[in-house]
Amino acid sequence: MGKRGFVDKHNASGAEKQQKQVDIIEKLGGYDNLVSQGAEGRVFAVKFCGRDTIVKQRFKKTYRHPTLDTKLTRSRLGMEARSMMRARKLGVATPTLYYVDQQQSAIYMEKVPGKSLKELIREDSMSEKDMEDIGAQVGKAVAKMHDGGLIHGDLTTSNILVRDDDERTVVIIDFGLASNSIIAEDKGVDLYVLERAITVTHSSQALFEHVMTAYRRASSQWSSSFNKFAEVRMRGRKRSMIG
């Protein structure tokens, strides 16, 4: 407070600036619990409001103008959060979203107990029934997103988790490259990325067949998606043959 009870704007703005600079990830001990790091950002494990939490933080792009980088990063962060919530509204299991920190370009979400589909395929421990059940869940989830006009953009086995519960619920994560689209080509690319990720072993090819069977049953637009998937797959094979 300044003279005559007025707020000192200079001091107030300074206090606000200081508040903005608080590093929440550091306060929660996130930097000591790095889970993974990629080209786009880092992932930490923390306790947030008493809950096991994953924090996904986007890197600053030093090659871009700071103002432009802040604007683009915030836009992408908001899109990722909205895509997660939209997927949930469409009936797809995703991590519970806890908090979006625009200042640190970070998203706080539920830490899902379980394993990634990538780990399960690598362990080669899934029975035929497991592959049928998990494949059916994946196919239905992708169909719901596609019919709802949501493209995941990075459907790899690392971004599909199998929850450690009695139902072995499939949870879709990492909507960092998600977009809104009803174009069959985009759906075909999503399916192609998923196929390439799943069919890394001979035994896991059956898993992808279960995915596609469930997708066909769950999607009202499966025919156009499958046609484009076949085209994208053909182009991919030609590129690999040419080298």
Secondary structure, DSSP 8 states (H G I E B T S, - for coil): --GGG---HHHHHHHHHHHHT--HHHHTTGGGSEEEE-SSEEEEEEEETTEEEEEEEE---TTS-HHHHHHHHHHHHHHHHHHHHHHHHTT-----EEEEETTTTEEEEE---EEEHHHHHHHT---HHHHHHHHHHHHHHHHHHHHTTEE-S---GGGEEEESSTT--EEE---TT-EE---HHHHHHHHHHHHHHHTTSTTTHHHHHHHHHHHHHH-TTHHHHHHHHHHHHHHHHHHHHH-
